[in-house]
Amino acid sequence: MNTPADTGLRIAVLGLGFGQEFVPIYLSHPYVSHVVLVEPDDARRAEVAAKFGVGSGYRGIDEALRDDRIDAVHILAPVPFHADFAIQVLEAGKHCACAVPAATTREDLERLIEVERRTGKRYMMMETSVYGREYRWASALHREEALGDLTFYRGAHIQNLDGFPSYWQGFPPMHYATHALSPALDLLGTSVESVTAHGSGHLDEATRTAGGFDNPFPTEIGAFRLRGSDVIAEVQMSFFRTAREYIEGFWLYGSRMGLEWPTDQEGPMLVHTMSGPAEGGRGNRTAVKVVEPPDYLESLTAELRPFVHETVVQLPGMSDPVRVGAGHGGSHPYLVDEFLDAITEGRRSRIDSVRAAEWTLPGICAHESAMNEGARITVPTVR
Ligand SMILES: NC(=O)c1ccc[n+]([C@@H]2O[C@H](COP(=O)([O-])OP(=O)(O)OC[C@H]3O[C@@H](n4cnc5c(N)ncnc54)[C@H](O)[C@@H]3O)[C@@H](O)[C@H]2O)c1
């Protein structure tokens, strides 16, 4: 592995809404020498530059791609840009990290795989759900065989998108299924064979067409059949007209232990442990405990460890301290670490374009199924 002093990576962070959260994380990583801001909103870009004491950056991707000193671009622009921008970044000879979903069409996923393969540059889909502390703990329990045989997985992402930018209006919920589905696929090391999905409820004419999608459903639910596994992954995606506080989590059941996501999104998980029936009784006994998942900090670059929880940073060049949030189970520094390790170690990232396609394509197929009254759709292999 290269030493930090060898590399001195220049990372462009493109899109400074959610993207702002990643600026201090990259700045703190010992492999990174510069963070370059890319954002068309001049006022927003200037504010972020002042806050973190970095250069004024660029208004758009074209200028950033012309800058030969930039090694990698992390895309956090609106979803409709993801696939085209990622392909442009790789074609420009730079590494690319991209917020989910990697793409919203089968064709774009195929293009992405072809371009990553041809250019030899690194691509990583920055899927927060498989780096959050809840998933990391579930995965450790599964490896230790503490859960018993896995028998059922449920994922849900419920978020109200009213008032979000126009590109979100009427967005087909299953096109964003990666947060709810990926933990099952990662845990079992598999991909989706087929899906049957349904739309539930209805959107009014104005909402269903506002973003250019013509999606009639506020909620989509799907049953995903997994390759080489008898576990069904059931996923609920609700973006509109569903009175429920934001949640993005999973419920995982084994023959010995079940894990349930907290009601309030962040917080301890419910652990159900099943033992045999009481003497002469009927039905197994199940004990329920509330458990705070551990952080597993030892695998994370030391300088990034503070970002696993909300923290206050004052890095060189910053005039004032800044509070940095740590949403999505403290996953952001782990994602950055993996992306930078893949670059410096000269290997594919853990969520390269092939795995990104395996985690994104099932949702695209699920929306097709919902639009066809639950027809079973075979999800093609991408390997
Ligand atoms: N858990 C997660 O992984 C997670 C959470 C939140 C958002 N996201 C994803 O991150 C991305 C950004 O989310 P957001 O909430 O900040 O979105 P947003 O629409 O609020 O903001 C995106 C930012 O990108 C900028 N932008 C618009 N067009 C651009 C362009 N052509 N080039 C560069 N920048 C451009 C906008 O001005 C804005 O500052 C989205 O794709 C979203 O799906 C992922």
PDBQT file of the ligand as one rigid body, heavy atoms in Angstrom, charges set to zero:
ROOT
HETATM    1  N1  LIG A 401     -27.863   7.709   2.471  1.00  0.00    +0.000 N 
HETATM    2  C1  LIG A 401     -27.417   8.145   1.307  1.00  0.00    +0.000 C 
HETATM    3  O1  LIG A 401     -26.628   7.495   0.667  1.00  0.00    +0.000 OA
HETATM    4  C2  LIG A 401     -27.924   9.452   0.769  1.00  0.00    +0.000 A 
HETATM    5  C3  LIG A 401     -28.507  10.409   1.597  1.00  0.00    +0.000 A 
HETATM    6  C4  LIG A 401     -28.885  11.641   1.057  1.00  0.00    +0.000 A 
HETATM    7  C5  LIG A 401     -28.702  11.877  -0.316  1.00  0.00    +0.000 A 
HETATM    8  N2  LIG A 401     -28.156  10.911  -1.079  1.00  0.00    +0.000 N 
HETATM    9  C6  LIG A 401     -27.926  11.140  -2.503  1.00  0.00    +0.000 C 
HETATM   10  O2  LIG A 401     -26.947  12.146  -2.641  1.00  0.00    +0.000 OA
HETATM   11  C7  LIG A 401     -27.247  12.982  -3.736  1.00  0.00    +0.000 C 
HETATM   12  C8  LIG A 401     -27.332  14.409  -3.264  1.00  0.00    +0.000 C 
HETATM   13  O3  LIG A 401     -28.381  14.516  -2.342  1.00  0.00    +0.000 OA
HETATM   14  P1  LIG A 401     -28.902  15.936  -1.849  1.00  0.00    +0.000 P 
HETATM   15  O4  LIG A 401     -29.945  15.677  -0.854  1.00  0.00    +0.000 OA
HETATM   16  O5  LIG A 401     -27.748  16.794  -1.495  1.00  0.00    +0.000 OA
HETATM   17  O6  LIG A 401     -29.542  16.477  -3.199  1.00  0.00    +0.000 OA
HETATM   18  P2  LIG A 401     -29.943  17.962  -3.554  1.00  0.00    +0.000 P 
HETATM   19  O7  LIG A 401     -30.734  17.896  -4.794  1.00  0.00    +0.000 OA
HETATM   20  O8  LIG A 401     -30.522  18.626  -2.361  1.00  0.00    +0.000 OA
HETATM   21  O9  LIG A 401     -28.551  18.699  -3.778  1.00  0.00    +0.000 OA
HETATM   22  C9  LIG A 401     -27.647  18.339  -4.719  1.00  0.00    +0.000 C 
HETATM   23  C10 LIG A 401     -26.598  19.425  -4.872  1.00  0.00    +0.000 C 
HETATM   24  O10 LIG A 401     -26.064  19.230  -6.151  1.00  0.00    +0.000 OA
HETATM   25  C11 LIG A 401     -26.013  20.474  -6.808  1.00  0.00    +0.000 C 
HETATM   26  N3  LIG A 401     -26.117  20.283  -8.251  1.00  0.00    +0.000 N 
HETATM   27  C12 LIG A 401     -27.211  20.341  -9.043  1.00  0.00    +0.000 A 
HETATM   28  N4  LIG A 401     -26.859  20.127 -10.313  1.00  0.00    +0.000 NA
HETATM   29  C13 LIG A 401     -25.525  19.925 -10.313  1.00  0.00    +0.000 A 
HETATM   30  C14 LIG A 401     -24.580  19.671 -11.335  1.00  0.00    +0.000 A 
HETATM   31  N5  LIG A 401     -24.955  19.583 -12.617  1.00  0.00    +0.000 N 
HETATM   32  N6  LIG A 401     -23.284  19.546 -10.992  1.00  0.00    +0.000 NA
HETATM   33  C15 LIG A 401     -22.898  19.635  -9.707  1.00  0.00    +0.000 A 
HETATM   34  N7  LIG A 401     -23.745  19.871  -8.691  1.00  0.00    +0.000 NA
HETATM   35  C16 LIG A 401     -25.045  20.005  -8.999  1.00  0.00    +0.000 A 
HETATM   36  C17 LIG A 401     -27.186  21.273  -6.270  1.00  0.00    +0.000 C 
HETATM   37  O11 LIG A 401     -27.001  22.668  -6.455  1.00  0.00    +0.000 OA
HETATM   38  C18 LIG A 401     -27.134  20.866  -4.813  1.00  0.00    +0.000 C 
HETATM   39  O12 LIG A 401     -26.246  21.672  -4.071  1.00  0.00    +0.000 OA
HETATM   40  C19 LIG A 401     -28.566  12.480  -4.322  1.00  0.00    +0.000 C 
HETATM   41  O13 LIG A 401     -28.301  11.689  -5.413  1.00  0.00    +0.000 OA
HETATM   42  C20 LIG A 401     -29.165  11.631  -3.230  1.00  0.00    +0.000 C 
HETATM   43  O14 LIG A 401     -29.883  10.575  -3.756  1.00  0.00    +0.000 OA
HETATM   44  C21 LIG A 401     -27.749   9.722  -0.573  1.00  0.00    +0.000 A 
ENDROOT
TORSDOF 0
